[in-house]
């Protein structure tokens, strides 16, 4: 397994996960929360994205980022 660096804190990591909202490869300490949406799909949000209320709302509503953009556009049309 290759050793990589966390894109958020620059720590060396063996296993990384990508934040579904910003796309950064993050370590376990930078991962704020994760939830299993379906049997094979898992949503991960980093601590930086947790501070953005739009991204946090999309995470809590179990939407991936693409669904959140579509929901925001349809909400602004009304």
Secondary structure, DSSP 8 states (H G I E B T S, - for coil): ---EE-TTT--EESS-EE-TTT--EE-TTTEEEEEESSSS-EEEEEHHHHTSHHHHHHHHTT--HHHHHHHHHHHHH-
